[in-house]
């Protein structure tokens, strides 16, 4: 048997790098519920924001439930890439895929709302070089070390691109 090294190598005098802390699941879910409730109570005046170079924006996604056929809404963080918007298909860094992503895979034509208004888009997973480039943009200081957070999941976190549709 071989021994597994569990400590990270550090520069002399530097503190060892610790895995980022993620809040308990109940905290994450409570924040999601409060955010959606606040959006509803204020008639959409609070809860969305435009993405800038310094921070991610928030959009409201409407999908169709893959089992029920009913509309489902989620508020997600996003960044812009030309005419497209993109986000990460994560579930508060929990292992299961988020329901909105499973719904979007089943029916990719969806509606999003931003502070600029509503638009119809088609969602898809970025692959290859595009995925690597967009992943790097999200992790480039906006969310910190995404790779460390993503290592908590048993599968690769999809980078979801929303492209305008006619």
C-alpha positions as CSV (number, residue, x, y, z in Angstrom):
1,X,0.0,0.0,0.0
2,X,1.1,3.5,-0.6
3,X,0.6,6.4,1.8
4,X,-1.6,9.3,0.7
5,X,-0.2,12.8,1.4
6,X,-2.9,14.9,2.9
7,X,-1.1,18.2,3.6
8,X,-0.5,20.8,0.9
9,X,2.9,22.0,0.2
10,X,3.3,25.7,1.1
11,X,5.8,28.4,0.8
12,X,8.0,28.7,3.8
13,X,6.2,30.8,6.5
14,X,2.9,30.7,4.7
15,X,-0.2,29.2,6.3
16,X,-1.4,25.9,4.8
17,X,-4.3,26.4,2.4
18,X,-7.6,25.3,3.8
19,X,-10.6,24.1,1.9
20,X,-13.2,26.9,1.7
21,X,-16.1,26.7,4.1
22,X,-19.6,26.3,2.7
23,X,-22.6,27.2,4.9
24,X,-24.9,24.4,6.0
25,X,-27.5,23.4,3.5
26,X,-30.4,24.8,5.5
27,X,-28.7,28.3,5.4
28,X,-28.3,28.1,1.6
29,X,-31.9,27.0,1.1
30,X,-33.2,29.7,3.5
31,X,-31.4,32.4,1.6
32,X,-32.8,31.1,-1.7
33,X,-36.3,31.2,-0.4
34,X,-35.9,34.7,1.1
35,X,-34.4,36.0,-2.1
36,X,-37.3,34.7,-4.2
37,X,-39.9,35.9,-1.7
38,X,-38.3,39.4,-1.6
39,X,-38.4,39.5,-5.4
40,X,-42.1,38.6,-5.4
41,X,-43.1,41.0,-2.6
42,X,-41.4,43.9,-4.3
43,X,-42.8,43.1,-7.8
44,X,-39.3,42.5,-9.1
45,X,-37.9,45.9,-7.9
46,X,-35.5,44.1,-5.7
47,X,-33.6,40.9,-6.4
48,X,-32.0,41.3,-9.8
49,X,-28.8,43.2,-10.7
50,X,-26.7,43.8,-13.8
51,X,-23.4,42.1,-14.2
52,X,-20.3,44.3,-14.3
53,X,-16.6,43.6,-14.6
54,X,-16.3,43.7,-10.8
55,X,-19.3,41.6,-9.8
56,X,-21.7,39.0,-11.1
57,X,-25.3,39.9,-11.8
58,X,-28.5,38.1,-10.9
59,X,-31.2,37.0,-13.3
60,X,-34.5,35.2,-12.9
61,X,-34.8,32.0,-15.0
62,X,-38.2,30.4,-15.9
63,X,-38.0,26.8,-17.0
64,X,-40.7,24.2,-17.6
65,X,-40.7,21.3,-15.1
66,X,-39.6,18.1,-16.9
67,X,-42.1,16.0,-15.0
68,X,-44.9,18.4,-14.2
69,X,-44.9,20.7,-17.2
70,X,-45.4,23.6,-14.8
71,X,-43.3,26.8,-14.8
72,X,-40.4,26.8,-12.4
73,X,-38.5,29.9,-11.4
74,X,-35.0,30.4,-10.0
75,X,-32.7,33.3,-9.4
76,X,-29.1,32.7,-10.5
77,X,-25.8,34.6,-10.6
78,X,-24.5,35.3,-14.1
79,X,-21.9,37.0,-16.2
80,X,-22.1,38.3,-19.8
81,X,-20.1,37.0,-22.8
82,X,-21.0,39.2,-25.7
83,X,-24.7,38.8,-26.5
84,X,-24.8,35.6,-24.3
85,X,-25.2,35.2,-20.6
86,X,-23.6,32.4,-18.6
87,X,-23.9,30.8,-15.2
88,X,-22.8,27.7,-13.3
89,X,-25.1,24.7,-12.8
90,X,-24.5,24.3,-9.1
91,X,-26.7,23.5,-6.2
92,X,-25.1,25.5,-3.5
93,X,-22.0,23.3,-4.1
94,X,-24.1,20.2,-3.0
95,X,-23.6,17.1,-5.1
96,X,-27.0,16.8,-6.8
97,X,-27.6,18.7,-10.0
98,X,-29.9,21.7,-9.5
99,X,-33.5,21.1,-10.7
100,X,-33.4,24.1,-13.0
101,X,-30.5,22.6,-14.9
102,X,-32.3,19.2,-15.3
103,X,-35.4,21.1,-16.5
104,X,-33.3,23.1,-18.9
105,X,-31.6,20.0,-20.3
106,X,-35.1,18.5,-21.0
107,X,-36.4,21.8,-22.5
108,X,-33.6,24.2,-23.5
109,X,-35.9,27.1,-24.7
110,X,-36.4,29.2,-21.6
111,X,-37.1,32.8,-20.5
112,X,-34.8,35.0,-18.4
113,X,-35.4,38.3,-16.8
114,X,-32.7,40.8,-16.0
115,X,-32.8,44.4,-14.9
116,X,-32.9,45.2,-18.6
117,X,-36.1,43.2,-19.1
118,X,-37.2,39.7,-20.2
119,X,-35.8,37.8,-23.1
120,X,-36.2,34.4,-24.7
121,X,-33.0,32.3,-24.8
122,X,-31.8,28.8,-25.4
123,X,-29.7,27.2,-22.8
124,X,-26.8,24.8,-23.4
125,X,-23.7,23.5,-21.7
126,X,-20.4,25.0,-22.8
127,X,-17.8,22.4,-23.8
128,X,-14.1,22.3,-24.5
129,X,-12.2,25.6,-24.8
130,X,-15.3,27.7,-24.3
131,X,-16.1,26.0,-21.0
132,X,-12.5,26.5,-19.8
133,X,-12.6,30.2,-20.7
134,X,-16.0,30.9,-19.1
135,X,-15.1,28.9,-16.0
136,X,-11.9,31.0,-15.6
137,X,-14.0,34.2,-16.0
138,X,-16.3,33.2,-13.1
139,X,-13.4,32.1,-10.9
140,X,-11.2,35.1,-11.7
141,X,-11.6,36.9,-8.4
142,X,-15.4,37.0,-8.5
143,X,-15.9,33.8,-6.6
144,X,-12.4,32.9,-5.6
145,X,-11.0,29.4,-6.1
146,X,-13.8,27.7,-8.0
147,X,-11.8,24.5,-8.5
148,X,-11.6,24.0,-4.7
149,X,-15.4,24.4,-4.4
150,X,-16.1,22.2,-7.4
151,X,-13.9,19.4,-5.9
152,X,-16.7,19.0,-3.3
153,X,-18.9,17.6,-6.1
154,X,-18.6,14.1,-7.6
155,X,-19.3,15.4,-11.2
156,X,-18.1,18.3,-13.3
157,X,-20.1,21.5,-12.7
158,X,-21.7,22.6,-16.0
159,X,-21.1,26.1,-17.4
160,X,-24.5,27.0,-18.8
161,X,-24.7,29.5,-21.7
162,X,-27.9,31.3,-22.5
163,X,-28.0,32.4,-26.2
164,X,-30.6,34.7,-27.6
165,X,-33.3,33.0,-29.8
166,X,-35.6,34.4,-32.4
